Amino acid sequence: MNENIRLMFTPEFFGAILLPALIGGIAITICSSLLGVTLVLKRYSMIGDGLSHIGYGALSVAAVMNLAPLKVALPVVVIAAFILLRLSESSKINGDAAIALFSTTALAAGILVSSKAGMTNDVSHYMFGSILAMTKSDVILSVVLSVIVILAFIFLYNRIFSVTFDENFARATGVNAGIYNMVFAVLTAVTVVLGMMMMGALLISSLIVIPTLTAMRICSSFKGVVLVSGAVSVASFLTGMMMSLLFNTAPGASIVIVNVFFFLVFSVIGKLLRRPGIS
């Protein structure tokens, strides 16, 4: 462990690898927690998991075709988010069933193409995450897009709030709920694709769901849940990263375990305070 601590603070490792990972990771976790509040309250929490599987399929196909993975995955996942949102609002097919249909198909396609091309190991980090392997361009892209997502959320906060809690009332007051749902779908798709680099397709939904559920244990207002969710998400990320470096564990899995720990602690605190939450 002492050797790991010394390694963390060497200029070569900290400046070139750890610091970019921390900057990109914090940006992504904040975005995930902000969007997660609305997704959980609107019962769309599994859309993050579905989009991550679709993203994995797109990234795998792009890698096999020697194309820029993110440039291919982003538009594909955005389009998928639009389609899933439409299907979730339609009575013809259940939202969860639509997510399962699209996500498993895309995941199977990605695995099939990468295995046929003999690149299973090359694209495995899209499945399990590899935050320490983020390049400078990955970090810059993550930060820029994350800032756009955060600013959009802040600017549209009141509209998002009204559409989240009572979409019919929002429409009656003149709010074009359809447009805001579409904007939210785009923001979610961007966040999921960025988060896959850090957490992988299997774990990215945890960044969206768990911090929100944790905040809801002690908060009874939308703004409170948003703020606490963001704080818990960043704290879980930093703690999980430190655990990963100290004990040589997988970063993504370590972050999830810390998130679950915070959820359990906040659940106990919530019971002691007898907070009903907003769910």
JOLIN-V613977 format. One record per residue. N is the residue number from 1. SS is DSSP state (a for helix, b for strand, c for the rest). PHI is phi in degrees with one decimal (NA if undefined). PSI is psi in radians with two decimals (none if undefined). Layout:
N_SS_PHI_PSI + N_SS_PHI_PSI
//
This chain:
1_c_NA_-0.72 + 2_a_-60.2_-0.67 + 3_a_-63.8_-0.68 + 4_a_-65.1_-0.68 + 5_a_-64.7_-0.74 + 6_a_-63.9_-0.68 + 7_a_-63.9_-0.69 + 8_a_-59.0_-0.59 + 9_c_-103.5_0.22 + 10_c_-75.3_2.49 + 11_a_-56.2_-0.67 + 12_a_-63.5_-0.77 + 13_a_-80.2_-0.82 + 14_a_-66.1_-0.84 + 15_a_-73.9_-0.66 + 16_a_-91.0_-0.47 + 17_a_-120.7_-0.98 + 18_a_-69.8_-0.84 + 19_a_-61.5_-0.82 + 20_a_-59.6_-0.68 + 21_a_-64.1_-0.70 + 22_a_-66.8_-0.74 + 23_a_-64.0_-0.87 + 24_a_-63.7_-0.70 + 25_a_-65.6_-0.75 + 26_a_-62.8_-0.75 + 27_a_-60.2_-0.77 + 28_a_-69.2_-0.72 + 29_a_-65.2_-0.65 + 30_a_-64.5_-0.80 + 31_a_-58.8_-0.81 + 32_a_-61.2_-0.75 + 33_a_-69.5_-0.67 + 34_a_-63.1_-0.86 + 35_a_-69.7_-0.52 + 36_a_-61.1_-0.57 + 37_a_-59.6_-0.86 + 38_a_-68.1_-0.72 + 39_a_-61.7_-0.72 + 40_a_-68.2_-0.80 + 41_a_-67.2_-0.52 + 42_c_-90.4_0.14 + 43_c_64.0_0.56 + 44_c_-110.6_0.39 + 45_c_-61.1_-0.50 + 46_c_-81.4_-0.08 + 47_a_-67.0_-0.53 + 48_a_-63.6_-0.73 + 49_a_-65.4_-0.76 + 50_a_-64.0_-0.76 + 51_a_-66.6_-0.58 + 52_a_-66.0_-0.65 + 53_a_-68.5_-0.68 + 54_a_-64.2_-0.72 + 55_a_-61.6_-0.68 + 56_a_-61.9_-0.75 + 57_a_-60.8_-0.76 + 58_a_-66.4_-0.74 + 59_a_-64.9_-0.69 + 60_a_-66.0_-0.79 + 61_a_-63.2_-0.72 + 62_a_-63.0_-0.72 + 63_a_-64.3_-0.73 + 64_a_-64.8_-0.64 + 65_c_-86.5_0.07 + 66_c_61.6_0.68 + 67_c_-105.7_2.85 + 68_c_-67.3_1.96 + 69_a_-55.0_-0.86 + 70_a_-66.9_-0.64 + 71_a_-66.7_-0.45 + 72_a_-86.0_-0.77 + 73_a_-67.8_-0.69 + 74_a_-57.8_-0.95 + 75_a_-64.5_-0.62 + 76_a_-63.4_-0.80 + 77_a_-70.0_-0.62 + 78_a_-62.1_-0.81 + 79_a_-61.2_-0.74 + 80_a_-62.2_-0.66 + 81_a_-63.6_-0.74 + 82_a_-58.8_-0.83 + 83_a_-63.7_-0.80 + 84_a_-64.1_-0.65 + 85_a_-65.1_-0.75 + 86_a_-62.6_-0.77 + 87_a_-66.9_-0.61 + 88_a_-66.3_-0.53 + 89_a_-84.7_-0.21 + 90_c_-91.8_2.59 + 91_c_-87.9_-0.08 + 92_c_-72.4_-0.54 + 93_c_-145.1_2.36 + 94_c_-63.0_2.45 + 95_a_-57.8_-0.80 + 96_a_-63.5_-0.67 + 97_a_-66.2_-0.66 + 98_a_-64.4_-0.75 + 99_a_-62.0_-0.78 + 100_a_-62.6_-0.73 + 101_a_-61.6_-0.90 + 102_a_-68.5_-0.78 + 103_a_-67.5_-0.76 + 104_a_-69.2_-0.61 + 105_a_-64.6_-0.82 + 106_a_-65.4_-0.71 + 107_a_-63.5_-0.78 + 108_a_-62.7_-0.70 + 109_a_-63.8_-0.74 + 110_a_-63.0_-0.78 + 111_a_-65.8_-0.74 + 112_a_-62.2_-0.83 + 113_a_-66.5_-0.79 + 114_a_-67.4_-0.66 + 115_a_-70.2_-0.65 + 116_a_-65.5_-0.59 + 117_c_-87.4_-0.01 + 118_c_69.6_0.52 + 119_c_-117.6_0.45 + 120_c_-57.7_-0.79 + 121_c_-68.5_-0.57 + 122_c_-67.5_-0.49 + 123_c_-107.6_0.10 + 124_a_-64.1_-0.49 + 125_a_-68.3_-0.34 + 126_a_-71.5_-0.46 + 127_a_-81.9_-0.72 + 128_a_-109.5_-0.16 + 129_c_86.4_2.63 + 130_c_-157.4_1.26 + 131_a_-65.4_-0.58 + 132_a_-73.7_-0.17 + 133_a_-95.8_0.08 + 134_c_-64.4_2.26 + 135_c_-82.8_2.98 + 136_a_-59.9_-0.71 + 137_a_-66.8_-0.62 + 138_a_-62.3_-0.77 + 139_a_-65.1_-0.79 + 140_a_-61.0_-0.79 + 141_a_-62.2_-0.75 + 142_a_-61.5_-0.80 + 143_a_-66.6_-0.80 + 144_a_-61.0_-0.88 + 145_a_-66.8_-0.63 + 146_a_-64.6_-0.72 + 147_a_-62.4_-0.70 + 148_a_-62.3_-0.78 + 149_a_-62.3_-0.80 + 150_a_-64.5_-0.79 + 151_a_-63.7_-0.69 + 152_a_-63.9_-0.71 + 153_a_-63.7_-0.77 + 154_a_-65.3_-0.79 + 155_a_-64.5_-0.64 + 156_c_-100.4_0.28 + 157_a_-52.7_-0.89 + 158_a_-62.5_-0.71 + 159_a_-66.6_-0.77 + 160_a_-61.5_-0.71 + 161_a_-59.6_-0.84 + 162_a_-68.0_-0.71 + 163_a_-69.3_-0.56 + 164_a_-65.6_-0.79 + 165_a_-89.5_-0.63 + 166_c_-152.1_1.55 + 167_a_-65.4_-0.65 + 168_a_-64.7_-0.73 + 169_a_-65.4_-0.70 + 170_a_-60.5_-0.74 + 171_a_-63.8_-0.69 + 172_a_-65.2_-0.48 + 173_c_-91.0_0.13 + 174_c_99.2_0.05 + 175_c_-80.3_2.24 + 176_c_-81.3_1.49 + 177_a_-60.1_-0.58 + 178_a_-60.2_-0.77 + 179_a_-64.0_-0.76 + 180_a_-69.2_-0.58 + 181_a_-64.6_-0.69 + 182_a_-66.9_-0.76 + 183_a_-60.2_-0.73 + 184_a_-65.5_-0.65 + 185_a_-62.7_-0.71 + 186_a_-64.1_-0.80 + 187_a_-60.3_-0.71 + 188_a_-65.8_-0.75 + 189_a_-61.4_-0.77 + 190_a_-61.9_-0.78 + 191_a_-64.3_-0.70 + 192_a_-64.4_-0.78 + 193_a_-63.0_-0.75 + 194_a_-65.0_-0.72 + 195_a_-67.1_-0.43 + 196_a_-63.0_-0.56 + 197_a_-64.4_-0.53 + 198_a_-91.3_-0.82 + 199_a_-105.3_-0.40 + 200_c_87.1_2.86 + 201_c_-63.9_-0.49 + 202_c_-77.6_-0.42 + 203_c_-120.3_-0.11 + 204_a_-61.2_-0.59 + 205_a_-63.5_-0.41 + 206_a_-64.6_-0.59 + 207_a_-67.0_-0.49 + 208_a_-83.8_-0.71 + 209_a_-91.7_-0.88 + 210_a_-64.0_-0.81 + 211_a_-59.2_-0.64 + 212_a_-65.4_-0.82 + 213_a_-61.0_-0.64 + 214_a_-63.9_-0.84 + 215_a_-63.2_-0.60 + 216_a_-69.9_-0.23 + 217_c_-69.4_-0.50 + 218_c_-122.6_-0.20 + 219_c_-109.1_2.53 + 220_c_-118.8_0.10 + 221_c_-122.0_2.67 + 222_a_-60.4_-0.82 + 223_a_-63.3_-0.70 + 224_a_-61.8_-0.74 + 225_a_-64.5_-0.72 + 226_a_-60.7_-0.84 + 227_a_-67.6_-0.82 + 228_a_-67.7_-0.67 + 229_a_-59.6_-0.78 + 230_a_-62.2_-0.76 + 231_a_-65.2_-0.76 + 232_a_-64.7_-0.69 + 233_a_-62.7_-0.81 + 234_a_-66.3_-0.76 + 235_a_-62.3_-0.70 + 236_a_-65.7_-0.70 + 237_a_-63.2_-0.86 + 238_a_-64.6_-0.74 + 239_a_-66.1_-0.76 + 240_a_-62.8_-0.69 + 241_a_-64.3_-0.75 + 242_a_-63.1_-0.75 + 243_a_-60.6_-0.73 + 244_a_-62.1_-0.75 + 245_a_-72.3_-0.64 + 246_a_-74.1_-0.66 + 247_a_-112.0_0.17 + 248_c_55.7_0.81 + 249_c_-108.4_2.89 + 250_c_-65.8_2.23 + 251_a_-56.6_-0.85 + 252_a_-59.7_-0.82 + 253_a_-64.8_-0.66 + 254_a_-63.6_-0.72 + 255_a_-63.9_-0.72 + 256_a_-63.8_-0.77 + 257_a_-61.1_-0.73 + 258_a_-64.9_-0.70 + 259_a_-58.8_-0.75 + 260_a_-65.3_-0.68 + 261_a_-60.0_-0.82 + 262_a_-61.3_-0.67 + 263_a_-60.9_-0.78 + 264_a_-64.3_-0.74 + 265_a_-64.1_-0.80 + 266_a_-67.9_-0.52 + 267_a_-65.0_-0.74 + 268_a_-65.0_-0.79 + 269_a_-61.1_-0.74 + 270_a_-61.1_-0.70 + 271_a_-66.1_-0.68 + 272_a_-66.4_-0.66 + 273_a_-84.4_-0.21 + 274_c_58.3_0.79 + 275_c_-83.1_2.22 + 276_c_-77.5_-0.37 + 277_c_75.6_-3.07 + 278_c_-114.5_0.11 + 279_c_-90.2_none
//
